[in-house]
Amino acid sequence: MGINIEALTRLLNDRFEGNQAKMARVLGISRHQLNEVFKSGKCAGKKIIGSVIKYCDINELDFHEYIFLS
């Protein structure tokens, strides 16, 4: 499992005005965790992935656009 950084960046810009702190608050994770994901793209753990899936479910978005399962 992993995060599609390009899609997550579009989500950040479209829904959160490019504000990582705001996005992290809505997702229920720390800004530091979110920043690490954007910097490396590799450290998206279960908590971050679960938060993105939950956000997508609530906002009627397809989480497969943001999360890849392979």
Secondary structure, DSSP 8 states (H G I E B T S, - for coil): -EE-HHHHHHHHHHHHTT-HHHHHHHHTS-HHHHHHHHHHS----HHHHHHHHHHHHHTT--GGGTEE--
